[in-house]
Amino acid sequence: LQMIDKNDGSKYASVQLEQMKHYYKQAVSALEANELDNAQTLISKIESDKAVVISQMKKAVYNKIYKLNTYMAQLDESDDLNQVTASIENAKNLAENVEIVSAFDTLNQTETRIARLLESVCYSAQEEINKARILIESLNKTTNDDAQNIIQRANEHLAAATEARTQNLCKDSISEARQAKNIAESAVSVLINKDIRAAAKKRIETARKMTDNAQKLADELYETYGVKTPDQLQTIQNHYAIANNAFEIKQYDDAIKQA
């Protein structure tokens, strides 16, 4: 009972633990009353409940290990995982010795290590999601039925990519996001010319307004406060100019992206 309490057994099988404590008190009383058969029966019940409690404690550790193994599958093959693997094996040994608190301490440290290794993968995942989302959003308002069906599929993969990213399943997220983008790109090829042209024109018009507003803001900052025109303004204007040129030569997809 002390060992189970020391390892937070109440978190994993509180009912059985309370039963064990109850039987223990009864067994002590039976022993003091020299009711040895009754005491032995109660001890057997304690042993039975102990097996359940320890099983649940170990199960919690192995559930955590399964979660970490899932995260490890998201890492690049080039990552050095020897230390992570050794830590997980150590946690397994601790669990088998019913050192549950120590096992979880080890696994929590391991999870922190894995999270650091995942950072670059998850950053790439977010970039892929952003690329797919930008393209899909530029196509969402098309009225072409065939394209709408394709875009719906792309949106489903984008949702899956976003959910996977939320769960830190970043390699899966990258795969889903790339599928979303590829499917969305296939929608472009089936769009009738007027649909994508209209979408590009609308996006460029929005970009023009934003570019004009940026110019006005930069002028006001300079005239009122003497603030030098930010470099970003030139970047904005360049994107807008490229979008316009792409539109003129009927490269509507590029026009949308630049806008």
C-alpha positions in Angstrom: 0.0 0.0 0.0 2.9 2.4 0.8 4.5 1.6 -2.5 1.3 2.2 -4.4 0.6 5.5 -2.6 4.2 6.6 -3.2 3.6 6.0 -6.9 0.3 7.9 -7.1 -1.8 4.7 -7.4 -5.0 6.6 -6.7 -4.7 8.3 -10.1 -5.0 5.0 -11.9 -7.3 2.7 -9.9 -8.8 4.6 -7.0 -11.7 2.2 -6.4 -9.5 -0.9 -6.1 -7.0 1.1 -3.9 -9.7 2.1 -1.5 -10.9 -1.6 -1.4 -7.3 -2.6 -0.6 -7.1 -0.2 2.3 -10.5 -1.4 3.6 -9.4 -5.0 3.4 -6.1 -4.2 5.0 -7.8 -2.7 8.1 -10.1 -5.7 8.3 -7.1 -8.1 7.9 -5.2 -6.4 10.8 -8.3 -6.7 13.0 -8.8 -10.3 12.1 -5.1 -11.1 12.9 -5.4 -9.3 16.2 -8.5 -11.4 16.9 -6.5 -14.5 15.9 -8.9 -15.1 13.0 -6.2 -16.4 10.8 -8.4 -17.9 8.1 -10.3 -14.7 7.7 -7.1 -12.7 7.7 -5.7 -14.9 5.0 -8.9 -14.5 2.9 -8.7 -10.7 3.2 -5.0 -10.8 2.3 -5.9 -12.7 -0.9 -8.4 -10.1 -1.8 -5.8 -7.4 -1.3 -3.4 -9.3 -3.6 -6.1 -9.6 -6.2 -6.8 -5.8 -6.1 -3.1 -5.1 -6.0 -2.7 -6.9 -9.3 -5.4 -4.7 -10.9 -4.0 -1.5 -9.5 -0.4 -2.2 -10.6 -1.7 -3.3 -14.0 -3.5 0.1 -14.4 -0.4 2.0 -13.3 1.8 0.2 -15.8 -0.8 0.7 -18.5 -0.7 4.4 -17.9 3.1 4.4 -18.5 2.8 2.3 -21.6 0.1 4.6 -23.0 2.5 7.5 -22.6 5.2 5.4 -24.3 2.9 4.7 -27.2 2.2 8.4 -27.5 5.9 9.2 -27.6 6.6 6.5 -30.2 3.9 8.1 -32.3 5.8 11.4 -32.1 9.1 9.7 -32.9 7.6 8.4 -36.1 7.2 12.0 -37.1 10.9 12.8 -36.8 13.4 12.9 -39.7 15.5 9.7 -40.1 18.6 11.8 -39.7 17.8 12.8 -36.1 19.9 11.0 -33.4 17.3 9.1 -31.5 19.6 6.9 -29.4 19.1 9.0 -26.2 15.4 9.1 -26.7 15.2 5.3 -27.3 17.3 4.6 -24.2 15.1 6.9 -22.1 12.0 5.0 -23.2 13.6 1.7 -22.4 14.6 3.0 -19.0 11.0 4.1 -18.4 9.8 0.6 -19.3 12.2 -1.0 -16.7 11.0 1.5 -14.1 7.4 0.7 -14.8 8.1 -3.1 -14.5 9.6 -2.3 -11.0 6.5 -0.3 -10.2 8.5 2.9 -10.0 5.7 4.8 -11.8 6.6 8.3 -10.7 10.2 7.9 -11.8 8.9 6.3 -15.1 6.7 9.4 -15.8 9.5 11.8 -14.9 11.8 10.0 -17.4 9.0 10.1 -20.1 8.2 13.8 -19.5 11.9 14.6 -20.0 11.9 12.5 -23.1 8.8 14.2 -24.4 10.6 17.6 -24.0 13.6 16.2 -26.1 11.2 14.9 -28.8 9.4 18.3 -28.9 12.7 20.1 -29.6 13.5 17.6 -32.4 10.0 18.1 -33.8 10.3 21.9 -34.0 11.8 22.0 -37.5 9.4 19.4 -38.8 6.4 21.2 -37.4 7.7 24.5 -38.8 7.8 22.9 -42.2 4.3 21.5 -41.7 2.9 25.0 -40.9 4.6 26.4 -44.1 3.0 23.6 -46.2 -0.4 24.3 -44.6 -0.1 28.0 -45.3 0.8 27.4 -49.0 -2.2 25.0 -49.4 -4.6 27.3 -47.6 -3.6 30.4 -49.7 -4.2 28.5 -52.9 -7.4 26.9 -51.8 -8.8 30.2 -50.5 -8.1 31.8 -53.9 -10.2 29.1 -55.6 -13.1 28.7 -53.0 -15.5 31.0 -54.8 -15.4 29.4 -58.2 -18.8 28.5 -59.6 -17.5 25.6 -61.7 -19.1 22.4 -60.4 -16.2 20.1 -61.3 -13.7 22.5 -59.7 -15.8 22.8 -56.5 -15.8 19.0 -56.0 -12.0 19.0 -56.4 -11.6 21.9 -54.0 -13.8 20.2 -51.4 -11.4 17.2 -51.5 -8.5 19.7 -51.1 -10.2 21.3 -48.1 -10.7 17.9 -46.5 -6.9 17.2 -46.7 -6.2 20.7 -45.5 -8.4 20.1 -42.4 -6.6 16.8 -41.8 -3.2 18.6 -42.1 -4.3 21.2 -39.6 -5.6 18.7 -37.2 -2.4 16.6 -37.5 -0.3 19.7 -36.9 -2.4 20.4 -33.7 -1.6 16.9 -32.5 2.2 17.4 -33.3 1.9 14.7 -36.0 3.9 17.0 -38.2 5.2 14.6 -40.8 1.6 13.4 -41.4 0.6 17.1 -41.5 3.2 17.8 -44.2 1.9 14.9 -46.3 -1.8 16.0 -46.0 -0.9 19.6 -46.7 1.0 18.7 -49.9 -1.9 16.5 -51.0 -4.3 19.4 -50.4 -2.1 21.7 -52.5 -1.7 19.2 -55.3 -5.4 18.6 -55.4 -6.1 22.3 -55.4 -3.7 22.8 -58.2 -5.5 20.2 -60.3 -8.7 22.2 -59.8 -7.0 25.1 -61.5 -6.7 23.1 -64.7 -10.4 22.3 -64.8 -11.6 25.8 -64.1 -13.0 27.6 -67.0 -10.9 30.7 -68.0 -13.5 33.2 -66.8 -13.7 31.8 -63.3 -10.0 31.9 -62.5 -9.7 35.2 -64.4 -12.4 36.7 -62.2 -10.8 35.3 -59.1 -7.5 36.8 -60.1 -9.0 40.1 -61.0 -10.8 40.3 -57.6 -7.7 39.4 -55.7 -5.6 42.0 -57.6 -8.3 44.6 -56.9 -8.0 43.8 -53.2 -4.2 43.9 -53.4 -4.4 47.3 -55.2 -6.4 48.8 -52.4 -4.1 47.4 -49.8 -1.1 48.7 -51.7 -2.6 52.2 -52.0 -3.4 52.1 -48.2 0.2 51.1 -47.5 1.5 54.0 -49.6 -0.8 56.5 -47.8 0.2 55.2 -44.4 3.9 55.5 -45.3 3.4 59.0 -46.6 1.5 60.0 -43.4 4.3 58.6 -41.3 6.9 60.5 -43.2 5.0 63.8 -43.4 3.8 63.7 -39.7 6.7 62.1 -37.9 9.6 62.0 -40.4 9.6 58.3 -40.4 11.6 56.8 -43.3 9.5 54.8 -45.7 9.7 51.1 -44.6 11.4 48.6 -46.9 8.2 46.5 -46.7 6.4 49.1 -48.8 8.6 48.4 -51.8 8.1 44.6 -51.3 4.3 45.1 -51.3 4.5 47.2 -54.5 6.7 44.7 -56.2 4.3 41.9 -55.5 1.4 44.0 -56.8 3.3 44.8 -60.0 4.2 41.2 -60.6 0.6 40.2 -60.0 -0.5 42.8 -62.6 2.0 41.6 -65.1 1.0 38.0 -64.5 -2.6 38.9 -65.1 -1.8 40.7 -68.3 -0.1 37.6 -69.8 -3.0 35.3 -68.5 -0.9 33.6 -65.8 -3.9 33.8 -63.4 -2.6 31.4 -60.8 0.6 33.3 -60.4 -1.4 36.6 -60.3 -3.5 35.2 -57.5 -0.4 34.1 -55.5 1.4 37.4 -56.0 -1.7 39.4 -55.2 
